[in-house]
């Protein structure tokens, strides 16, 4: 008897695997290089902080799709002791903020050769009911709002108060009036808004005068964009906090 193969689809930076009976796997990944305390790292910071922000992108990508995280896999191009363990400590700290434990983490380190530059790879695997996915559930007329501020490099560490936090993302996910949610990556909010519009059979109409904001790199997902009816924004702002700004609208 032949078994039906799972259906695999690429949606923005996610891989969605439909396994039948309404269950889907949602897989996200990200990489970080030259951020740490190795001699050749361009941004000097502790390995724990490097691990925290390296994991943040893929974790937020999977969560924003409405999936529950099953496991986080780290592939570290550094030695296990001391650097690798410090990076894992940062990953674990991020997961604690998401209500997860160290049991969700697995991975590998480089212990055959000495390294002079930090390299981190992260893969996150989540699962969801397909009916609960926040993918392609927006509509023409929704406004697109940015929560947080797109930052990269040392600015992330210097302006932490401007970041969209994991608790804020989880509040967005729990709000039924919030439709699609996209973390802002290196290609900027304008790129993500265009993807969101395309997923919903719409086009993106930005508000005037914000080209620079739309093109700015979001680094380790320091900001997210989300779609909602404009009438709900005051309530969302009051309940979630942070800096919210309309960047455009979905139009037919």
N, C-alpha and C positions, 0 to 999 in steps of 0.2 A: 504494500500500500504506500503510495507516494504522499509525503508530507508537503504541505504548502510552505514555501520558503518565506521568511520574514520580508516585508517590503522595506527597503532602505531609501531614505530621502534626505537630501541636503537642504536645510533651511537656514539661511544666513550662515552663522558660524557653527551651527549645530548639525549633528547627524541624528535623524529620527528613525527608529527601527520599530515598525508596526509588527507585533508578534501574534496578532489574532486576539479575539475575545475582548477587543477594546483596550488592550494594554500596549503601551509603547515605552521603549527605552529612549532616553534623550542623552546624547553624549556631546560634551564640549571639551575643548583643549586650548591650551595657551602655552607660550614659552617666554622666558625672560633670560637675557644675556647681559653680561657686563654691569650688573648691579649687585654689589656686595662689598666685601672687604679684602678681596684678592688684589695683588699688585697691579694687574691690568684692568681692573674694573673701572668703568668710566664714571659711574655714580657710586660714591663711597658711602656705604651704610652697613648696618649689622646684617649678618645672614638671616637672623630671625625676621627682621623687617622685610628683607628681600623675599623670603618664603611666604610671608603673610600677603604681600601684594601680588606675588606671582600666582598664588592660588585664587585670589579674589576674582579675577576675570572669568575663569571657567566656572567657578562656583556660581557667580552672579548670572552668567549666561544660562546655566541649566535651571537655576531657581526661577529666573524670569520667564521661562517657558511654562512654568507651572508644575515642574517635576519635583519629586522627592529624591534627594541624593542618596544613592546606595553606597558608593565608594569613591575615593579620591586616590589616584595613582600618581606618584611623583617619580620622575626620572631625572636624577641629579647628576650633573657632570662635575661633581666635586667629591672629595673623600668623605667617608661617613663621619669620622671624628677628627676635628670638632665641627667642621662647617656643615656637613650634611645633617647632623643631629640638630643644629641650631636652625637650619632652614625648616626642618620638620616641626620644630617647636613653633615656628611662625605659622605654618600651615594649620597646625592643631589649634592655635589661638583663633584663627579665622573660623574654623569649623565650630568651635565652642560658641562663637557669636551667632552661628546659624543653628544652634541647638543640637549639634552633632558631637561625636566623641572621637578619640584617637583610634578607636577600632575601625573607623571608616577609611583609614589611611594605609596604603601599601606602596612599595616602590623599590628603587634601586639606586646605588651610588657608584662612583668610579673609584675603585681602590687598587687598580693596577698601575696607574700613572699619576704623577704629581700634576696638579692643575694650577695655573696662574690667573685664571679668569673664571668667574662664576657663570654657570649655565643651569637653567632650571626648566624642566618640562612638566606640565600638569595635564592630566586627563581626568575628567569628572563624568561619572555615569549615574544617571538618574532614571526614575520610572514614574509613569503617570497614567491615569485613565485618559484616553484620547479625548473624551468629552470635556475634560478639565484643562486641556492645553490652552495657554494664552498665545496662540499662534494663528494669525489671520482672523481675529475676532473683532476687529474694529469696523467702522463704517464711515461713509462719506459724511462730512459735517463735523466729525470729531476734531478737536484741537489736539495738537501734539505739544506736550509740555516737557521741558527739561528739569530734572531734579538733580541738584548738585552742580558742579562746575568742571568742565574738561581741563584736566591738568596732566602734566607728564614730567618725568625726571625728578629733579630736586624739588620742584614746586609741589609735588604730591606730599612730601614730608613737611614742607614749610607751611602749607595751607590745608592741613587735615580737617579743619572745621568746615571747609567748603565741600567736602566729599559727601556723596550719597552713601549712607551707612547700610549695612545689611539689615538691621531692624527696620529702617525706612523702606527698603525694598520689600521686606516681608509684609509690612503694612499695606503697601501698594497691591501686592499679590492677594491679600485678604479682602480688598475692597471690590465689591461686585461692579461698581461704576467704572473701574479701570479696565481697559481692554488690553491691547498688546503692550508689552514692555520690552524695550531693547536697551541693554547696556551700551554705552558709547565707547567705541574702541579707537584704534589708532587712525581710522579713516574719518572720524568726526561724526557729529550729530546729524549733519546734512545727509551723509551717506546712509546712516541708519534710518533716518526718516524716509528716504527714498525707498529703502528695502521694505519698510513697514507699509508704505503706500502700495507698493507692488504686490505684496502678500495679500492685500485687501482689495485688489482690483481698482485702486484709486491712483491719484497723482498727489504729490506733495507741493503745497503752496506756502513757501516761507514768508514770515512777516518781513517787511522791509528793514534794511539796515543792520542785519546780523550775520553777514557773510563770514566775517572773521570768527565769530562764535561757532558757526556751523562747520567750519573747516578745521577747528582746533582739535588736536588729538586728545582723546579721553584717557590716554595712558592705561593704568590698571582699573578701568571701568570706574573712574571717579564720579561719573554722572550717568544717569539713565534717562531715556525718553519714554513717555507713555502716552497712549491715546485715551481720551475720555470726552464726554460731552462737556462743553465749557461751563454749563450751569452747575456742575459738581465741583468745580475747582476750589471754591472758597471752603467747602467742607473738607476736601482733601488736604488743603493747606493747613487748616486748623488741626486736623487729626494726626497729620504726619510730620509737619514742620519741614525745615530746610528751605533752601532757595528754590522756588518754582517759577518758571518763566515760559510763557507760550512762545514756541519757535515757529509755528505754522499750523496749517490745517490740511486735512484730507479732503480732497474734492473729487467728484466723479471723473 
